[in-house]
Amino acid sequence: ADSEGPVIAATDYMRTYAEQIRAFMPHGRSYKVLGTDGFGRSDSRAKLREFFEVNRYFVTIAALKSLADAGSIDVSLMAQAIEKYGIQTEATNPLYA
């Protein structure tokens, strides 16, 4: 309760697992959940995280987006990270792939 800024929850489980915490977040805090909503898509945990956009790069982008939405940072920092990490912004949502 004494901290500030967005909270990013990343899990190898379905997003609904981390969504259970949302009700206990302090009012007004940004809470973004990343999760792997499916099985059988990858031969390794690292590939699973990449496919479902839950790896360290997507956690970073989610945090930067939340900070930009709050006006804490310039949105150009998020754009720089997207370019640096090679994130495909027009890719199909993995939930529907």
N, C-alpha and C positions, 0 to 999 in steps of 0.2 A: 504493500500500500504506500510505502514511502518512496518508491522509485517512480520514474517518469519514462515516457516513450512507449513504443509499440511492443507487443509481446507476440513472438512467432513460435508456434508449436509445430514441430516436424516429427512425424512418426512413420514407422514402417507398417503400421496398422492402418485400418480405414480411418478417414478423417473424422468419422463420428466418435471415435475413441477420444480424440483430443477435444472435440466439440463439447464434451461433458463438463469441461472446466469453465467454459464461457460464462455460465451463470454465476461463477464465483469471482469473476474479474471485477476490479474496481470500476465503477460507472465512468464512462467516458474514455476508457483505455482501448486502444486499437488492439484487436486480437485476431491474428491471421493463422489459419490452420492449413498445413500441407500434409497430405497422407497418400498412401498407396492403396487405392480403391480397386484392387484386383490382384489376381495371382496368375501364374503361368505365363507371364509376359517376358520374363528375363531368366537368364541362366545363372545370375549372380545377384547378390544384394545391391552391389554398386550399380549394376545395369537397371535393376528394379527402381532404385532411387532416381536414376537419370530419366527413365521412361516416364515415371509419375511426377517428375519435376519436384523432387523432395531433397535433392542432394545439396551440398554446401553452396553451390552457386545460386540455386533457386531460393534458398533461405536468405542469402544475402540480398537478392533482388526484392524479395518480399519485405525485408526490413527496410531497405532503401525506399521502396514505394510507400510504405506506411509513414516513414519520416517525411517524405516529400508531400504526401497528402495532408500531413499535419502542419506543413510549412516550416519544418525544422531544418530541412536541407533543400538545396536547389534540385529540381528534377533532372538537371543535366548530369548529376552524379549517378543517378540510376541509369541514364542512357549510356554513360561511359562504362558502367559495370556490365550492362547488356552486351555491349560491343566487345569488351575485354573477355567475357566468358563465352562468347559465341552463342548466346541465347537466341533461338528462332522465335521471334515475337508473333509470327503468323502461323505457327504450328497448330495443329489440331489439339484440342484439349484431350489429354490422355484418357479421361473418363469416357470419351466417345470414340476413341481410336480403335 
